[in-house]
């Protein structure tokens, strides 16, 4: 849902779990998605992934990306724990947009 507010389309949101299938994502988009998934799920970034990030971003940009992913994970965990409902204004904005597909759901 946040993705819509930063310019992702509904189709792109639907393919975040399968970025290779999304024609509008370029290699850097796919790298950011892969990094975000690895950091969120495994809480580690190996040397190879960091080197790939450094080929596309400055260290300051990588730290900003890390903070963005970390903050998003924190907010998602709080909402998941509390079972937060989406308010009427947000529901009106997102319409029938799907949330990111999670494996096993």
Biopython code that builds the backbone (N, CA, C, O; Angstrom):
import numpy as np
from Bio.PDB.StructureBuilder import StructureBuilder

atoms = [
    (1, "UNK", "N", (0.810, -1.177, 0.000)),
    (1, "UNK", "CA", (0.000, 0.000, 0.000)),
    (1, "UNK", "C", (0.860, 1.250, 0.000)),
    (1, "UNK", "O", (0.547, 2.222, -0.687)),
    (2, "UNK", "N", (1.922, 1.232, 0.751)),
    (2, "UNK", "CA", (2.846, 2.351, 0.731)),
    (2, "UNK", "C", (3.444, 2.495, -0.660)),
    (2, "UNK", "O", (3.734, 3.605, -1.105)),
    (3, "UNK", "N", (3.626, 1.378, -1.343)),
    (3, "UNK", "CA", (4.190, 1.420, -2.685)),
    (3, "UNK", "C", (3.405, 2.295, -3.641)),
    (3, "UNK", "O", (3.986, 2.985, -4.479)),
    (4, "UNK", "N", (2.082, 2.268, -3.521)),
    (4, "UNK", "CA", (1.260, 3.117, -4.378)),
    (4, "UNK", "C", (1.559, 4.588, -4.144)),
    (4, "UNK", "O", (1.548, 5.390, -5.078)),
    (5, "UNK", "N", (1.826, 4.935, -2.901)),
    (5, "UNK", "CA", (2.070, 6.342, -2.578)),
    (5, "UNK", "C", (3.427, 6.828, -3.068)),
    (5, "UNK", "O", (3.663, 8.035, -3.118)),
    (6, "UNK", "N", (4.317, 5.922, -3.429)),
    (6, "UNK", "CA", (5.623, 6.328, -3.962)),
    (6, "UNK", "C", (5.760, 6.002, -5.449)),
    (6, "UNK", "O", (6.860, 6.037, -6.002)),
    (7, "UNK", "N", (4.644, 5.688, -6.082)),
    (7, "UNK", "CA", (4.655, 5.557, -7.535)),
    (7, "UNK", "C", (4.606, 4.165, -8.120)),
    (7, "UNK", "O", (4.583, 4.020, -9.342)),
    (8, "UNK", "N", (4.590, 3.126, -7.286)),
    (8, "UNK", "CA", (4.442, 1.785, -7.843)),
    (8, "UNK", "C", (3.019, 1.608, -8.374)),
    (8, "UNK", "O", (2.069, 2.160, -7.820)),
    (9, "UNK", "N", (2.885, 0.850, -9.434)),
    (9, "UNK", "CA", (1.564, 0.541, -9.959)),
    (9, "UNK", "C", (1.002, -0.686, -9.236)),
    (9, "UNK", "O", (1.725, -1.387, -8.528)),
    (10, "UNK", "N", (-0.280, -0.930, -9.421)),
    (10, "UNK", "CA", (-0.897, -2.117, -8.824)),
    (10, "UNK", "C", (-0.242, -3.384, -9.378)),
    (10, "UNK", "O", (-0.049, -4.353, -8.644)),
    (11, "UNK", "N", (0.098, -3.380, -10.663)),
    (11, "UNK", "CA", (0.767, -4.547, -11.264)),
    (11, "UNK", "C", (2.144, -4.763, -10.639)),
    (11, "UNK", "O", (2.524, -5.901, -10.360)),
    (12, "UNK", "N", (2.883, -3.699, -10.419)),
    (12, "UNK", "CA", (4.199, -3.825, -9.782)),
    (12, "UNK", "C", (4.057, -4.325, -8.354)),
    (12, "UNK", "O", (4.843, -5.162, -7.910)),
    (13, "UNK", "N", (3.072, -3.825, -7.637)),
    (13, "UNK", "CA", (2.830, -4.301, -6.270)),
    (13, "UNK", "C", (2.535, -5.805, -6.275)),
    (13, "UNK", "O", (2.999, -6.541, -5.404)),
    (14, "UNK", "N", (1.773, -6.239, -7.247)),
    (14, "UNK", "CA", (1.401, -7.651, -7.323)),
    (14, "UNK", "C", (2.595, -8.544, -7.647)),
    (14, "UNK", "O", (2.565, -9.741, -7.361)),
    (15, "UNK", "N", (3.641, -7.980, -8.239)),
    (15, "UNK", "CA", (4.803, -8.779, -8.638)),
    (15, "UNK", "C", (6.028, -8.557, -7.755)),
    (15, "UNK", "O", (7.120, -9.001, -8.108)),
    (16, "UNK", "N", (5.875, -7.887, -6.626)),
    (16, "UNK", "CA", (7.023, -7.687, -5.750)),
    (16, "UNK", "C", (7.601, -9.007, -5.260)),
    (16, "UNK", "O", (8.799, -9.093, -4.990)),
    (17, "UNK", "N", (6.772, -10.030, -5.143)),
    (17, "UNK", "CA", (7.267, -11.333, -4.704)),
    (17, "UNK", "C", (7.947, -12.091, -5.845)),
    (17, "UNK", "O", (8.577, -13.125, -5.622)),
    (18, "UNK", "N", (7.815, -11.571, -7.068)),
    (18, "UNK", "CA", (8.387, -12.207, -8.264)),
    (18, "UNK", "C", (8.906, -11.107, -9.202)),
    (18, "UNK", "O", (8.412, -10.963, -10.320)),
    (19, "UNK", "N", (9.899, -10.336, -8.750)),
    (19, "UNK", "CA", (10.323, -9.159, -9.521)),
    (19, "UNK", "C", (10.860, -9.463, -10.913)),
    (19, "UNK", "O", (10.809, -8.602, -11.792)),
    (20, "UNK", "N", (11.373, -10.666, -11.131)),
    (20, "UNK", "CA", (11.884, -11.019, -12.466)),
    (20, "UNK", "C", (10.764, -11.015, -13.501)),
    (20, "UNK", "O", (11.025, -10.830, -14.690)),
    (21, "UNK", "N", (9.523, -11.216, -13.066)),
    (21, "UNK", "CA", (8.395, -11.272, -13.981)),
    (21, "UNK", "C", (7.839, -9.889, -14.313)),
    (21, "UNK", "O", (6.974, -9.761, -15.180)),
    (22, "UNK", "N", (8.316, -8.878, -13.646)),
    (22, "UNK", "CA", (7.800, -7.519, -13.853)),
    (22, "UNK", "C", (8.676, -6.788, -14.865)),
    (22, "UNK", "O", (9.834, -6.486, -14.576)),
    (23, "UNK", "N", (8.142, -6.505, -16.034)),
    (23, "UNK", "CA", (8.914, -5.871, -17.106)),
    (23, "UNK", "C", (9.353, -4.452, -16.773)),
    (23, "UNK", "O", (10.358, -3.972, -17.297)),
    (24, "UNK", "N", (8.606, -3.783, -15.909)),
    (24, "UNK", "CA", (8.956, -2.386, -15.622)),
    (24, "UNK", "C", (10.060, -2.252, -14.575)),
    (24, "UNK", "O", (10.599, -1.160, -14.394)),
    (25, "UNK", "N", (10.407, -3.334, -13.883)),
    (25, "UNK", "CA", (11.522, -3.282, -12.933)),
    (25, "UNK", "C", (12.828, -3.470, -13.691)),
    (25, "UNK", "O", (12.958, -4.387, -14.502)),
    (26, "UNK", "N", (13.786, -2.604, -13.425)),
    (26, "UNK", "CA", (15.105, -2.791, -14.026)),
    (26, "UNK", "C", (16.002, -3.550, -13.044)),
    (26, "UNK", "O", (15.555, -3.956, -11.972)),
    (27, "UNK", "N", (17.256, -3.735, -13.416)),
    (27, "UNK", "CA", (18.174, -4.515, -12.579)),
    (27, "UNK", "C", (18.387, -3.880, -11.205)),
    (27, "UNK", "O", (18.524, -4.589, -10.208)),
    (28, "UNK", "N", (18.416, -2.555, -11.150)),
    (28, "UNK", "CA", (18.605, -1.884, -9.856)),
    (28, "UNK", "C", (17.357, -2.047, -8.988)),
    (28, "UNK", "O", (17.468, -2.260, -7.781)),
    (29, "UNK", "N", (16.187, -1.952, -9.585)),
    (29, "UNK", "CA", (14.954, -2.200, -8.828)),
    (29, "UNK", "C", (14.966, -3.608, -8.229)),
    (29, "UNK", "O", (14.636, -3.807, -7.060)),
    (30, "UNK", "N", (15.349, -4.568, -9.050)),
    (30, "UNK", "CA", (15.390, -5.966, -8.581)),
    (30, "UNK", "C", (16.434, -6.152, -7.485)),
    (30, "UNK", "O", (16.223, -6.932, -6.556)),
    (31, "UNK", "N", (17.556, -5.446, -7.585)),
    (31, "UNK", "CA", (18.584, -5.498, -6.548)),
    (31, "UNK", "C", (18.041, -4.965, -5.223)),
    (31, "UNK", "O", (18.253, -5.573, -4.175)),
    (32, "UNK", "N", (17.354, -3.852, -5.268)),
    (32, "UNK", "CA", (16.788, -3.260, -4.051)),
    (32, "UNK", "C", (15.758, -4.200, -3.434)),
    (32, "UNK", "O", (15.720, -4.362, -2.214)),
    (33, "UNK", "N", (14.933, -4.814, -4.256)),
    (33, "UNK", "CA", (13.933, -5.764, -3.748)),
    (33, "UNK", "C", (14.632, -6.962, -3.109)),
    (33, "UNK", "O", (14.266, -7.392, -2.015)),
    (34, "UNK", "N", (15.646, -7.500, -3.802)),
    (34, "UNK", "CA", (16.385, -8.655, -3.257)),
    (34, "UNK", "C", (17.060, -8.283, -1.937)),
    (34, "UNK", "O", (16.980, -9.033, -0.965)),
    (35, "UNK", "N", (17.719, -7.134, -1.901)),
    (35, "UNK", "CA", (18.366, -6.668, -0.676)),
    (35, "UNK", "C", (17.342, -6.540, 0.459)),
    (35, "UNK", "O", (17.585, -6.988, 1.580)),
    (36, "UNK", "N", (16.215, -5.934, 0.158)),
    (36, "UNK", "CA", (15.173, -5.737, 1.173)),
    (36, "UNK", "C", (14.677, -7.065, 1.730)),
    (36, "UNK", "O", (14.487, -7.207, 2.938)),
    (37, "UNK", "N", (14.471, -8.024, 0.856)),
    (37, "UNK", "CA", (14.011, -9.345, 1.311)),
    (37, "UNK", "C", (15.069, -10.028, 2.179)),
    (37, "UNK", "O", (14.750, -10.578, 3.233)),
    (38, "UNK", "N", (16.314, -9.993, 1.741)),
    (38, "UNK", "CA", (17.384, -10.649, 2.500)),
    (38, "UNK", "C", (17.574, -9.983, 3.856)),
    (38, "UNK", "O", (17.679, -10.666, 4.874)),
    (39, "UNK", "N", (17.618, -8.657, 3.876)),
    (39, "UNK", "CA", (17.802, -7.960, 5.147)),
    (39, "UNK", "C", (16.641, -8.235, 6.101)),
    (39, "UNK", "O", (16.851, -8.434, 7.298)),
    (40, "UNK", "N", (15.431, -8.245, 5.576)),
    (40, "UNK", "CA", (14.252, -8.457, 6.411)),
    (40, "UNK", "C", (14.168, -9.897, 6.923)),
    (40, "UNK", "O", (13.875, -10.121, 8.097)),
    (41, "UNK", "N", (14.421, -10.855, 6.061)),
    (41, "UNK", "CA", (14.253, -12.263, 6.436)),
    (41, "UNK", "C", (15.460, -12.851, 7.157)),
    (41, "UNK", "O", (15.308, -13.635, 8.093)),
    (42, "UNK", "N", (16.666, -12.469, 6.718)),
    (42, "UNK", "CA", (17.869, -13.102, 7.252)),
    (42, "UNK", "C", (18.663, -12.198, 8.183)),
    (42, "UNK", "O", (19.538, -12.666, 8.912)),
    (43, "UNK", "N", (18.361, -10.904, 8.161)),
    (43, "UNK", "CA", (19.029, -9.934, 9.020)),
    (43, "UNK", "C", (20.547, -9.943, 8.830)),
    (43, "UNK", "O", (21.306, -9.804, 9.789)),
    (44, "UNK", "N", (20.972, -10.108, 7.581)),
    (44, "UNK", "CA", (22.402, -10.097, 7.282)),
    (44, "UNK", "C", (22.592, -9.696, 5.825)),
    (44, "UNK", "O", (21.716, -9.896, 4.985)),
    (45, "UNK", "N", (23.742, -9.134, 5.555)),
    (45, "UNK", "CA", (24.110, -8.786, 4.185)),
    (45, "UNK", "C", (25.531, -9.283, 3.978)),
    (45, "UNK", "O", (26.463, -8.802, 4.623)),
    (46, "UNK", "N", (25.696, -10.240, 3.084)),
    (46, "UNK", "CA", (27.042, -10.781, 2.876)),
    (46, "UNK", "C", (27.868, -9.830, 2.003)),
    (46, "UNK", "O", (27.347, -8.872, 1.432)),
    (47, "UNK", "N", (29.157, -10.118, 1.918)),
    (47, "UNK", "CA", (30.089, -9.250, 1.191)),
    (47, "UNK", "C", (29.718, -9.115, -0.283)),
    (47, "UNK", "O", (29.861, -8.037, -0.859)),
    (48, "UNK", "N", (29.249, -10.183, -0.890)),
    (48, "UNK", "CA", (28.903, -10.143, -2.314)),
    (48, "UNK", "C", (27.724, -9.208, -2.551)),
    (48, "UNK", "O", (27.742, -8.417, -3.494)),
    (49, "UNK", "N", (26.718, -9.288, -1.721)),
    (49, "UNK", "CA", (25.560, -8.407, -1.881)),
    (49, "UNK", "C", (25.952, -6.958, -1.623)),
    (49, "UNK", "O", (25.527, -6.060, -2.350)),
    (50, "UNK", "N", (26.758, -6.726, -0.596)),
    (50, "UNK", "CA", (27.198, -5.359, -0.311)),
    (50, "UNK", "C", (28.010, -4.798, -1.483)),
    (50, "UNK", "O", (27.859, -3.629, -1.838)),
    (51, "UNK", "N", (28.867, -5.625, -2.082)),
    (51, "UNK", "CA", (29.659, -5.179, -3.232)),
    (51, "UNK", "C", (28.751, -4.829, -4.417)),
    (51, "UNK", "O", (29.005, -3.858, -5.130)),
    (52, "UNK", "N", (27.709, -5.610, -4.619)),
    (52, "UNK", "CA", (26.763, -5.319, -5.696)),
    (52, "UNK", "C", (26.036, -4.007, -5.429)),
    (52, "UNK", "O", (25.840, -3.201, -6.338)),
    (53, "UNK", "N", (25.637, -3.799, -4.172)),
    (53, "UNK", "CA", (25.008, -2.527, -3.816)),
    (53, "UNK", "C", (25.961, -1.354, -4.074)),
    (53, "UNK", "O", (25.554, -0.322, -4.608)),
    (54, "UNK", "N", (27.239, -1.524, -3.688)),
    (54, "UNK", "CA", (28.228, -0.452, -3.860)),
    (54, "UNK", "C", (28.479, -0.123, -5.331)),
    (54, "UNK", "O", (28.916, 0.981, -5.655)),
    (55, "UNK", "N", (28.206, -1.070, -6.213)),
    (55, "UNK", "CA", (28.371, -0.809, -7.639)),
    (55, "UNK", "C", (27.295, 0.139, -8.174)),
    (55, "UNK", "O", (27.450, 0.728, -9.244)),
    (56, "UNK", "N", (26.213, 0.275, -7.425)),
    (56, "UNK", "CA", (25.089, 1.106, -7.876)),
    (56, "UNK", "C", (24.794, 2.299, -6.978)),
    (56, "UNK", "O", (24.170, 3.265, -7.416)),
    (57, "UNK", "N", (25.239, 2.238, -5.722)),
    (57, "UNK", "CA", (24.890, 3.265, -4.748)),
    (57, "UNK", "C", (26.119, 3.701, -3.957)),
    (57, "UNK", "O", (27.085, 2.949, -3.822)),
    (58, "UNK", "N", (26.068, 4.927, -3.435)),
    (58, "UNK", "CA", (27.108, 5.376, -2.515)),
    (58, "UNK", "C", (26.854, 4.708, -1.157)),
    (58, "UNK", "O", (25.778, 4.163, -0.914)),
    (59, "UNK", "N", (27.849, 4.759, -0.292)),
    (59, "UNK", "CA", (27.644, 4.187, 1.050)),
    (59, "UNK", "C", (26.534, 4.924, 1.794)),
    (59, "UNK", "O", (25.777, 4.303, 2.540)),
    (60, "UNK", "N", (26.425, 6.232, 1.604)),
    (60, "UNK", "CA", (25.342, 6.985, 2.247)),
    (60, "UNK", "C", (23.980, 6.519, 1.733)),
    (60, "UNK", "O", (23.035, 6.400, 2.513)),
    (61, "UNK", "N", (23.871, 6.259, 0.450)),
    (61, "UNK", "CA", (22.606, 5.763, -0.102)),
    (61, "UNK", "C", (22.286, 4.362, 0.420)),
    (61, "UNK", "O", (21.124, 4.041, 0.672)),
    (62, "UNK", "N", (23.308, 3.536, 0.579)),
    (62, "UNK", "CA", (23.091, 2.190, 1.117)),
    (62, "UNK", "C", (22.597, 2.281, 2.560)),
    (62, "UNK", "O", (21.703, 1.532, 2.956)),
    (63, "UNK", "N", (23.165, 3.182, 3.340)),
    (63, "UNK", "CA", (22.716, 3.345, 4.731)),
    (63, "UNK", "C", (21.281, 3.875, 4.781)),
    (63, "UNK", "O", (20.496, 3.465, 5.636)),
    (64, "UNK", "N", (20.942, 4.778, 3.870)),
    (64, "UNK", "CA", (19.563, 5.277, 3.799)),
    (64, "UNK", "C", (18.610, 4.141, 3.429)),
    (64, "UNK", "O", (17.516, 4.035, 3.984)),
    (65, "UNK", "N", (19.027, 3.304, 2.500)),
    (65, "UNK", "CA", (18.223, 2.150, 2.121)),
    (65, "UNK", "C", (18.057, 1.198, 3.302)),
    (65, "UNK", "O", (16.961, 0.696, 3.552)),
    (66, "UNK", "N", (19.147, 0.950, 4.026)),
    (66, "UNK", "CA", (19.082, 0.075, 5.205)),
    (66, "UNK", "C", (18.121, 0.631, 6.248)),
    (66, "UNK", "O", (17.335, -0.116, 6.831)),
    (67, "UNK", "N", (18.178, 1.922, 6.481)),
    (67, "UNK", "CA", (17.270, 2.545, 7.454)),
    (67, "UNK", "C", (15.823, 2.464, 6.992)),
    (67, "UNK", "O", (14.927, 2.228, 7.801)),
    (68, "UNK", "N", (15.588, 2.657, 5.707)),
    (68, "UNK", "CA", (14.230, 2.575, 5.168)),
    (68, "UNK", "C", (13.670, 1.163, 5.308)),
    (68, "UNK", "O", (12.528, 0.983, 5.732)),
    (69, "UNK", "N", (14.470, 0.167, 4.953)),
    (69, "UNK", "CA", (14.033, -1.229, 5.065)),
    (69, "UNK", "C", (13.800, -1.584, 6.533)),
    (69, "UNK", "O", (12.798, -2.215, 6.872)),
    (70, "UNK", "N", (14.721, -1.180, 7.399)),
    (70, "UNK", "CA", (14.584, -1.481, 8.819)),
    (70, "UNK", "C", (13.362, -0.832, 9.441)),
    (70, "UNK", "O", (12.642, -1.472, 10.207)),
    (71, "UNK", "N", (13.122, 0.431, 9.121)),
    (71, "UNK", "CA", (11.952, 1.124, 9.660)),
    (71, "UNK", "C", (10.663, 0.491, 9.149)),
    (71, "UNK", "O", (9.702, 0.335, 9.902)),
    (72, "UNK", "N", (10.646, 0.129, 7.878)),
    (72, "UNK", "CA", (9.466, -0.536, 7.318)),
    (72, "UNK", "C", (9.198, -1.859, 8.020)),
    (72, "UNK", "O", (8.050, -2.188, 8.319)),
    (73, "UNK", "N", (10.255, -2.614, 8.281)),
    (73, "UNK", "CA", (10.094, -3.892, 8.986)),
    (73, "UNK", "C", (9.538, -3.662, 10.387)),
    (73, "UNK", "O", (8.670, -4.408, 10.840)),
    (74, "UNK", "N", (10.027, -2.643, 11.068)),
    (74, "UNK", "CA", (9.532, -2.318, 12.406)),
    (74, "UNK", "C", (8.044, -1.982, 12.370)),
    (74, "UNK", "O", (7.258, -2.527, 13.145)),
    (75, "UNK", "N", (7.669, -1.095, 11.480)),
    (75, "UNK", "CA", (6.260, -0.689, 11.376)),
    (75, "UNK", "C", (5.388, -1.886, 11.017)),
    (75, "UNK", "O", (4.315, -2.062, 11.593)),
    (76, "UNK", "N", (5.834, -2.709, 10.074)),
    (76, "UNK", "CA", (5.053, -3.885, 9.688)),
    (76, "UNK", "C", (4.865, -4.844, 10.856)),
    (76, "UNK", "O", (3.785, -5.412, 11.016)),
    (77, "UNK", "N", (5.889, -5.035, 11.670)),
    (77, "UNK", "CA", (5.784, -5.935, 12.816)),
    (77, "UNK", "C", (4.819, -5.399, 13.867)),
    (77, "UNK", "O", (4.078, -6.165, 14.482)),
    (78, "UNK", "N", (4.827, -4.091, 14.072)),
    (78, "UNK", "CA", (3.889, -3.491, 15.021)),
    (78, "UNK", "C", (2.453, -3.682, 14.533)),
    (78, "UNK", "O", (1.575, -4.072, 15.302)),
    (79, "UNK", "N", (2.223, -3.404, 13.255)),
    (79, "UNK", "CA", (0.869, -3.570, 12.713)),
    (79, "UNK", "C", (0.438, -5.037, 12.699)),
    (79, "UNK", "O", (-0.725, -5.347, 12.957)),
    (80, "UNK", "N", (1.368, -5.933, 12.398)),
    (80, "UNK", "CA", (1.030, -7.356, 12.390)),
    (80, "UNK", "C", (0.686, -7.843, 13.791)),
    (80, "UNK", "O", (-0.244, -8.630, 13.969)),
    (81, "UNK", "N", (1.431, -7.380, 14.778)),
    (81, "UNK", "CA", (1.169, -7.787, 16.160)),
    (81, "UNK", "C", (-0.179, -7.268, 16.632)),
    (81, "UNK", "O", (-0.936, -7.987, 17.285)),
    (82, "UNK", "N", (-0.474, -6.028, 16.302)),
    (82, "UNK", "CA", (-1.730, -5.428, 16.748)),
    (82, "UNK", "C", (-2.907, -5.702, 15.848)),
    (82, "UNK", "O", (-4.036, -5.340, 16.178)),
    (83, "UNK", "N", (-2.666, -6.339, 14.711)),
    (83, "UNK", "CA", (-3.758, -6.606, 13.779)),
    (83, "UNK", "C", (-4.438, -5.321, 13.330)),
    (83, "UNK", "O", (-5.664, -5.257, 13.234)),
    (84, "UNK", "N", (-3.643, -4.311, 13.059)),
    (84, "UNK", "CA", (-4.168, -2.992, 12.714)),
    (84, "UNK", "C", (-5.049, -3.043, 11.474)),
    (84, "UNK", "O", (-4.667, -3.595, 10.443)),
    (85, "UNK", "N", (-6.229, -2.458, 11.595)),
    (85, "UNK", "CA", (-7.114, -2.328, 10.437)),
    (85, "UNK", "C", (-6.708, -1.114, 9.628)),
    (85, "UNK", "O", (-6.126, -0.168, 10.158)),
    (86, "UNK", "N", (-7.012, -1.144, 8.356)),
    (86, "UNK", "CA", (-6.776, 0.004, 7.496)),
    (86, "UNK", "C", (-7.955, 0.956, 7.675)),
    (86, "UNK", "O", (-9.113, 0.541, 7.612)),
    (87, "UNK", "N", (-7.654, 2.232, 7.899)),
    (87, "UNK", "CA", (-8.732, 3.193, 8.102)),
    (87, "UNK", "C", (-9.474, 3.468, 6.792)),
    (87, "UNK", "O", (-8.982, 3.137, 5.713)),
    (88, "UNK", "N", (-10.651, 4.070, 6.893)),
    (88, "UNK", "CA", (-11.513, 4.292, 5.729)),
    (88, "UNK", "C", (-10.833, 5.158, 4.668)),
    (88, "UNK", "O", (-10.975, 4.897, 3.474)),
    (89, "UNK", "N", (-10.100, 6.178, 5.093)),
    (89, "UNK", "CA", (-9.430, 7.059, 4.138)),
    (89, "UNK", "C", (-8.367, 6.300, 3.346)),
    (89, "UNK", "O", (-8.253, 6.472, 2.133)),
    (90, "UNK", "N", (-7.596, 5.466, 4.028)),
    (90, "UNK", "CA", (-6.579, 4.669, 3.339)),
    (90, "UNK", "C", (-7.240, 3.650, 2.422)),
    (90, "UNK", "O", (-6.799, 3.464, 1.288)),
    (91, "UNK", "N", (-8.293, 2.985, 2.897)),
    (91, "UNK", "CA", (-8.997, 2.001, 2.074)),
    (91, "UNK", "C", (-9.532, 2.666, 0.801)),
    (91, "UNK", "O", (-9.474, 2.076, -0.277)),
    (92, "UNK", "N", (-10.051, 3.888, 0.923)),
    (92, "UNK", "CA", (-10.549, 4.619, -0.241)),
    (92, "UNK", "C", (-9.403, 4.908, -1.218)),
    (92, "UNK", "O", (-9.575, 4.817, -2.433)),
    (93, "UNK", "N", (-8.239, 5.254, -0.676)),
    (93, "UNK", "CA", (-7.080, 5.577, -1.512)),
    (93, "UNK", "C", (-6.554, 4.346, -2.243)),
    (93, "UNK", "O", (-6.274, 4.409, -3.440)),
    (94, "UNK", "N", (-6.417, 3.231, -1.534)),
    (94, "UNK", "CA", (-5.804, 2.049, -2.148)),
    (94, "UNK", "C", (-6.786, 1.224, -2.955)),
    (94, "UNK", "O", (-6.378, 0.457, -3.827)),
    (95, "UNK", "N", (-8.066, 1.367, -2.681)),
    (95, "UNK", "CA", (-9.067, 0.626, -3.439)),
    (95, "UNK", "C", (-8.852, -0.868, -3.325)),
    (95, "UNK", "O", (-8.763, -1.413, -2.225)),
    (96, "UNK", "N", (-8.767, -1.527, -4.471)),
    (96, "UNK", "CA", (-8.626, -2.985, -4.465)),
    (96, "UNK", "C", (-7.172, -3.430, -4.596)),
    (96, "UNK", "O", (-6.901, -4.587, -4.919)),
    (97, "UNK", "N", (-6.230, -2.509, -4.344)),
    (97, "UNK", "CA", (-4.805, -2.871, -4.424)),
    (97, "UNK", "C", (-4.500, -3.987, -3.453)),
    (97, "UNK", "O", (-5.001, -4.010, -2.329)),
    (98, "UNK", "N", (-3.682, -4.899, -3.896)),
    (98, "UNK", "CA", (-3.313, -6.004, -3.019)),
    (98, "UNK", "C", (-2.100, -5.635, -2.200)),
    (98, "UNK", "O", (-1.311, -4.774, -2.589)),
    (99, "UNK", "N", (-1.958, -6.280, -1.083)),
    (99, "UNK", "CA", (-0.744, -6.138, -0.286)),
    (99, "UNK", "C", (0.320, -7.046, -0.883)),
    (99, "UNK", "O", (0.017, -7.879, -1.738)),
    (100, "UNK", "N", (1.541, -6.896, -0.450)),
    (100, "UNK", "CA", (2.616, -7.769, -0.930)),
    (100, "UNK", "C", (2.287, -9.200, -0.572)),
    (100, "UNK", "O", (1.867, -9.494, 0.547)),
    (101, "UNK", "N", (2.479, -10.074, -1.518)),
    (101, "UNK", "CA", (2.231, -11.485, -1.290)),
    (101, "UNK", "C", (3.352, -12.069, -0.447)),
    (101, "UNK", "O", (4.528, -11.882, -0.756)),
    (102, "UNK", "N", (2.994, -12.769, 0.606)),
    (102, "UNK", "CA", (3.985, -13.421, 1.436)),
    (102, "UNK", "C", (3.996, -14.915, 1.157)),
    (102, "UNK", "O", (2.933, -15.512, 0.987)),
    (103, "UNK", "N", (5.163, -15.528, 1.106)),
    (103, "UNK", "CA", (5.217, -16.972, 0.866)),
    (103, "UNK", "C", (4.426, -17.727, 1.918)),
    (103, "UNK", "O", (4.447, -17.381, 3.099)),
    (104, "UNK", "N", (3.735, -18.751, 1.480)),
    (104, "UNK", "CA", (2.997, -19.597, 2.421)),
    (104, "UNK", "C", (1.669, -19.027, 2.858)),
    (104, "UNK", "O", (1.062, -19.552, 3.791)),
    (105, "UNK", "N", (1.198, -17.982, 2.226)),
    (105, "UNK", "CA", (-0.088, -17.382, 2.600)),
    (105, "UNK", "C", (-1.094, -17.559, 1.529)),
    (105, "UNK", "O", (-2.234, -17.116, 1.674)),
]
sb = StructureBuilder()
sb.init_structure("model")
sb.init_model(0)
sb.init_chain("A")
sb.init_seg("    ")
for serial, (resi, resn, name, xyz) in enumerate(atoms, 1):
    if name == "N":
        sb.init_residue(resn, " ", resi, " ")
    sb.init_atom(name, np.array(xyz, "f"), 0.0, 1.0, " ", f" {name:<3s}", serial, name[0])
structure = sb.get_structure()
